[in-house]
Amino acid sequence: MTALGRLAPGASLALRSVALCGALLGAVPPFEAWGAPGDPGLVLELGANGRALGMGGAHVAVADDATSLYYNPAGLGHVSGQQVGFMHAALFEGASYDYLAYAQQTGRGVWGAQMMRLSAGGVEGRDAENNVSGSVSYAETGLGIGYGFRGLAGGRLALGSSFKMISRSLGSVSNRLYGLDVGVRFLPRLGGGRLALGAVASNMMGVRQGDTSDALPRRVKLGVSGRLVDGLILTADVSHTGELEIGTEYGYRLITFRAGFADQGPTFGSGVRLFESWKFDFALQNNATLGNSARVSGAYQFGRAKARERETARVTTTLGSAEAALAERRYVDALALYDRTVEGAAPQRSGERWERLRTLVRELGLPQYPEAAKELRDGGEQGGLGLKAVRAFMDKRDEDALLLAAAAAGTDARREVFGVLLQGIEKLTFQKASPEDITSVPRLVAMKMTRVVAEFKSRRFELAVKACEQALLLAPDSPVAHERLGSVLFALGQKGRALESWKESLRLKPDNAVLKDFLKRVGAPLGLVNE
């Protein structure tokens, strides 16, 4: 009887696997480097793509393609269109491993399927006395299906689950193991979509069938990833047993470089994207016992250009709706619409603007006080000034935001919500508005014009320009402000800009004979004077 045959039918198939791999590699310790010998389900330890393997296996918070079924089924929710992923690895002493996954978007959700197979055949068996007893083969096949979607928290929260079956055979002994995985992937508002958190609970259902008492081990993993700058990602996973995996990735145009570290040692990798739809990844793992091993994987995106066009169109439409709501001063609604564009094609600059709006809305407490939100929306001219102040704050023009908010608060002091708006902007910008600016727009513009004259006479032309620009911020159609801005610019030697300002002043007040006479004397174009 062989050593393998002497194992009782009810014994762990994992022990039989150890024995086989001991014969395969010449000793048991090399097999132990693949994973814990007592844990069945080797195919769940060999990876699904070169990208993850090159990053030390840290992929719980990163997974967002068809292979998400393997790492975190919630990542399926981020798949667009149809994807297929595959990997092949020639292992040690003739063993081989293959992986195949497919995912397809169906409305808001995405379903996927995966298959993996580990095989080793033609291994010479030995009995207890080390006599040749024939050839022994080992095979392990995994099948899985899953579903993921991201429709919660404005598209920032994705959930997913998958069901898998592992079939194993060693000689005449076989069994089947079943497991249920549940995952979550969350994109916090902090960082404008650059931060991702993930968690996955694996093998929650420990069902087994066959000749052994093995069961898939339950595992919990937490992951975090962050995009520090464009193209650079750092990620880390930690399991409930304390195993840590860390990795990094840097992409430049069509090429990506990766490195990582796991319990088995350092990992390295690279990737390249071809023809928009194809992606190939390579990973190199350094094992202290078995040495270097390589993995090559590929992925294909069906209709990538069309999927990108659809996503861009969706984001553009949603951003347009958010901007329209902002123009209508529906600040809370505008933020809700913007949140639907997370991880879309929204430019990073746009994300920064909207995060500043979120900070201001929270400071004002608008979600908790709908009456205040309604008063800001229905404030007529005062509400328009408030909107200008909000937009200036979003664009990081803090000084303009303070001036506009002060004018809004001073237009009608009975409407306290605009005073609260001013206080909120003061708090967030760490600046204070000038008390004299808290007055009506006509009076404030007149004050700025008086300051222009004073600064001009003192030959402080830069300060005079600033006062003119502040007046025009409050009253863009003021012919006096345009005229005086032209005069200051002319004194600074900026004749071209001066003529543009005078032209606008004449458009607003065509009967300004004094300005026309001055333009004739300085030799302005006749067309400008006669308009």
Secondary structure, DSSP 4 states (H G I P E B T S, - for coil): -BTTTTS-TTS-HHHHHHHHHHHHHSSHHHHHTTS-TT---GGGTS-S-HHHHHTTT--TTT--STTHHHH-GGGGGG--SEEEEEEEEE-GGG-EEEEEEEEEEETTEEEEEEEEEEEEEEEEEEBTT--EEEEEEEEEEEEEEEEEEEEEGGGTEEEEEEEEEEEEEETTEEEEEEEEEEEEEE--TTTTT-EEEEEEEE--S-EEEESS---PPPEEEEEEEEEEETTEEEEEEEETT--EEEEEEEEETTEEEEEEEETTEEEEEEEEEETTTEEEEEEEEEETTTEEEEEEEEEEEETHHHHHHHHHHHHHHHHHHHHHHHHTT-HHHHHHHHHTTTTTT--HHHHHHHHHHHHHHHHHTTTT-HHHHHHHHT-HHHHHHHHHHHHHHHTT-HHHHHHHHHHHHHH-TT-HHHHHHHHHHHHHHT----GGGSS-HHHHHHHHHHHHHHHHHTT-HHHHHHHHHHHHHH-TT-HHHHHHHHHHHHHTT-HHHHHHHHHHHHHH-TT-HHHHHHHHHTT--HHHHH-
